[in-house]
Amino acid sequence: MLSVIELVKTKLRIILDQVERKHGLATKRVAFVGYRDFCDGADRIVSKGLTSDLPSVQAFIDGVPAKGGGDTPEDVVGGIYTASMLDWKARYCTLLHFADAPGHGREWNGGADDNHSDDSEIAVPESRTARAVEHLQRLMGKRVYYTFVCVNSERYTAATVSKIRAAYEQEGKGKRFQKMEMHSMGAFDQTVENLVNAISMSIMGQV
């Protein structure tokens, strides 16, 4: 995952520049939310709120190291919660979620080795899978289009994708969720193009 994170860091500028060229008059704010695992303590969630100062977001992301982790799943639900609490204001917003690991919980982990498969084992209330739909509903209420990018194998992330998709579909917002795949480094440029198109569609309200 380390090499993928470095690619995401370097390609973010390309994504933002392409969006700028397509939608120069649109107000654009960017945020970053990174999540790890419960064993990483204070570093479990790292985030920078929505801002129009795009270089500051790039600098923040550049300074985030790939580290930590215990079992295979990560605190996906905690990351979704943090994203849902951002100050989303635009008429249409886009969330890009890159992941190569599933969330904790029996219905989210896809059979991966999970030290927190039971919600009762999760000390952080906002990170329990029982709260996931609540967080996703908050995102939908803020008109957030959700793009989940499966990095490398879908072996485990498929279950997590299914839960997020189901939450959107249950609220009649299924067209505002989509999954993309990035199973090789060579596919990254195509993924960037697809992500730019996804952002463009949300800006124009065509989804």
Salt bridges, closest charged atoms under 4 A:
GLU6 OE2 - LYS9 NZ 3.47
GLU20 OE1 - LYS28 NZ 3.19
ASP37 OD1 - HIS104 NE2 2.70
ASP43 OD2 - LYS67 NZ 3.05
ASP71 OD2 - HIS104 ND1 3.94
ASP75 OD2 - ARG44 NH1 2.41
ASP87 OD2 - ARG29 NH1 3.92
ASP87 OD2 - LYS89 NZ 3.42
GLU107 OE1 - LYS163 NZ 2.84
ASP114 OD1 - HIS104 ND1 2.58
ASP118 OD2 - ARG106 NH1 3.76
GLU134 OE1 - ARG131 NE 2.69
GLU134 OE2 - ARG138 NH2 3.19
GLU154 OE1 - LYS179 NZ 2.75
GLU154 OE2 - HIS183 NE2 3.80
GLU181 OE2 - LYS179 NZ 3.35
GLU181 OE1 - HIS183 ND1 3.76
ASP189 OD1 - LYS11 NZ 3.08
